[in-house]
Amino acid sequence: MFRHYRVRHLRCRQGPLKALMAMGVGLAMLLGGEQRALAAGPALSQQSIDRLQGLERELSVGHYQQVVDTARSRAASAGSGQGDQWARALYLQLAASAAQRLDQPGRAADLLYQARTIDTAPLAQRLQWLEQEARLRVRAGQLEQAAALFDRWQGQTTPAVEDLWLGARIHARLQQWDEALRWISLARERDSTPDSDQLALAASVYQQTGQFEAASSVVEAQLDQDDSDPARWQQAAALYQRIGQPGRAAALWEAGWQRGILKGEEALLTRAKLHMAGDTPARAAEMLSQALENGELKDSDAHRRLLARAWAQARDHQKALQAWQAVAERTDEAHDWYMLGDLAYGWGIWEQAEQGFARARARGGDNPGQLLLMEGVAAYEQGRLDQAEEVFRQARAFGDSADQAGQWLALIDNDRMQPDRPS
């Protein structure tokens, strides 16, 4: 009688995972192979040893279905003694190995589940079967079962780094983001050089769990590995905007533009908008002006408005007013005339303010009473009291401006009583 029986260990092999193919994931398959491992279970009868060795020979020559059928039959008829139950577990392991070679991962996983529920099997062996079952559940597309098994496995032992990444990917595929984050944290604690796919997974999980700073740092790490993908630059810039660092987003985009990775009209517009958001609007205005002049950017109303907003944000009074004047004359739209008037009003450029509000009102602009009020103020500030009075009288006819118009009219009457005030 042998006190121990050496069984064929189920060795890791690479294979595709259909359920995660869209995510570019390959999965190790642990069943099948020739490496032997010591299984320190109860003593087996000579008959059990002979039968197990016979099934191993059948497995090695490719009689997989025969091994499945025979091993399952012998497992079902095993006695209740400790040695018999240990033999039953080993029969189930062999059946699982054969089922896996038949490309039946779900069936193989079910057989390993039966094997690991046999208490007679050593704990170390049952943990190994748990790991193998988890991988097979993934291969079979049974992700919820796989996720639960991975969690249990991680709680009982220390999975390899690649298995930690796989655990994170499974939970992410199930949109179990908090659990995915836990696995990502475990993986990154032990893996200082994750590959591009692993970094992409980490970035996705960080975004889904609201950890945008961590996500942005991961995306930058991806750029350090490979900066040729424009989508990564876009993702990094968007993340910095999300966490309230528009300046950093603008600098990152500028770097991608200068390297020739980000290019084209849309990238140029994004570049300008990021500079505007990142407190460098003059830079945005300069690049927009140049692009419009050399034809790199289509000379459209929208692009001209963007240029005008950039100069206004840069507080370049002359260029901003010139730009809005050009836009308003080009489009002759109430909104554009209003923008000219409002900007000039804020800077005390009263002639252009009056013109802008008057033209906006003539083009049917919203809130005509308020437009009249501001037009009247602009006329008043230029010392043209008669013109201002006429405008305020018109404004008094509108409910939302009547009170203020009355106050301005009273002010004009008072001014006229002052001998040094022009009328």
Long-range contacts (C-beta under 8 A, 24 or more apart in sequence): 1-43, 1-44, 1-45, 1-46, 2-43, 2-44, 2-46, 2-49, 3-43, 4-38, 4-39, 4-40, 4-41, 4-43, 5-39, 5-41, 5-44, 5-48, 5-49, 5-52, 5-90, 6-36, 6-37, 6-38, 6-39, 7-36, 7-37, 7-39, 7-52, 7-56, 7-90, 7-93, 7-94, 8-33, 8-34, 8-35, 8-36, 8-56, 8-59, 8-94, 8-97, 9-33, 9-35, 9-36, 9-37, 10-93, 10-96, 10-97, 10-100, 10-128, 10-132, 11-35, 15-139, 17-138, 17-139, 17-141, 18-139, 18-141, 19-138, 19-141, 19-143, 19-173, 20-138, 20-169, 20-170, 20-173, 23-169, 23-173, 23-201, 24-197, 25-166, 25-169, 25-197, 27-135, 27-138, 27-139, 27-166, 28-135, 28-162, 29-100, 29-105, 29-135, 29-136, 29-139, 30-131, 30-132, 30-135, 30-136, 31-96, 31-97, 31-100, 31-101, 31-108, 31-132, 31-136, 32-97, 32-100, 32-101, 34-60, 39-90, 39-121, 39-122, 39-125, 40-122, 41-86, 41-89, 41-90, 41-120, 41-121, 41-122, 41-125, 42-82, 42-83, 42-85, 42-86, 42-120, 43-83, 44-83, 44-86, 44-87, 45-83, 45-84, 45-87, 48-83, 48-84, 48-87, 51-87, 52-87, 52-90, 52-91, 52-94, 55-91, 55-94, 56-94, 59-94, 59-97, 59-98, 59-101, 64-98, 64-99, 64-101, 64-102, 65-98, 65-102, 67-94, 67-95, 67-97, 67-98, 68-95, 68-98, 68-99, 68-102, 68-107, 71-95, 71-98, 72-111, 75-114, 82-120, 85-118, 85-119, 85-120, 85-121, 86-118, 86-120, 86-121, 88-118, 89-115, 89-116, 89-118, 89-120, 89-121, 89-125, 90-115, 92-118, 93-129, 96-132, 96-136, 100-136, 105-136, 105-137, 105-139, 105-140, 106-136, 106-137, 106-140, 106-142, 108-136, 109-133, 109-136, 109-137, 109-140, 109-142, 109-145, 112-136, 127-153, 127-156, 127-157, 130-156, 131-157, 131-159, 131-163, 138-166, 138-170, 143-170, 143-173, 143-174, 144-174, 146-170, 147-171, 147-174, 147-176, 147-179, 150-183, 151-179, 154-183, 154-186, 161-187, 161-190, 161-191, 164-190, 164-191, 165-191, 165-194, 165-198, 165-201, 168-201, 168-202, 168-205, 169-201, 172-201, 172-204, 172-205, 172-208, 175-208, 177-205, 177-208, 177-209, 178-209, 180-205, 180-208, 181-205, 181-206, 181-209, 181-211, 195-225, 196-222, 196-225, 196-226, 199-225, 203-235, 207-239, 212-239, 212-242, 212-243, 213-243, 215-239, 216-240, 216-243, 220-252, 227-256, 227-259, 227-261, 228-261, 229-261, 230-256, 230-261, 230-262, 230-267, 233-261, 233-262, 234-262, 234-270, 237-270, 237-274, 241-274, 241-277, 246-274, 246-277, 246-278, 246-279, 247-278, 247-279, 247-280, 248-278, 249-274, 249-277, 249-278, 250-274, 250-275, 250-277, 250-278, 250-280, 251-278, 265-296, 265-297, 265-298, 268-296, 268-297, 269-297, 269-303, 269-306, 272-306, 272-310, 273-306, 275-310, 276-309, 276-310, 276-313, 281-310, 281-311, 281-313, 281-314, 282-310, 282-311, 282-314, 282-316, 284-310, 284-313, 284-314, 285-310, 285-311, 285-314, 285-316, 285-319, 301-327, 301-330, 301-331, 304-330, 305-336, 308-339, 312-343, 317-347, 317-349, 321-347, 321-349, 321-352, 324-356, 325-352, 328-356, 328-359, 332-359, 332-363, 333-363, 334-359, 334-360, 334-361, 334-363, 334-364, 334-365, 334-366, 335-360, 335-365, 337-363, 337-365, 338-365, 338-371, 341-371, 341-374, 341-375, 341-378, 342-374, 344-378, 345-374, 345-377, 345-378, 348-381, 350-378, 350-379, 350-381, 350-382, 351-378, 351-382, 353-378, 354-378, 354-379, 354-382, 367-400, 368-398, 369-395, 369-397, 369-398, 369-399, 369-400, 369-401, 369-402, 369-405, 370-398, 370-400, 370-401, 372-398, 372-401, 372-405, 373-401, 373-404, 373-405, 373-408, 376-405, 376-408, 377-408, 380-408, 380-411, 380-412, 383-422, 385-412, 385-415, 385-416, 385-421, 385-422, 385-423, 386-423, 388-412
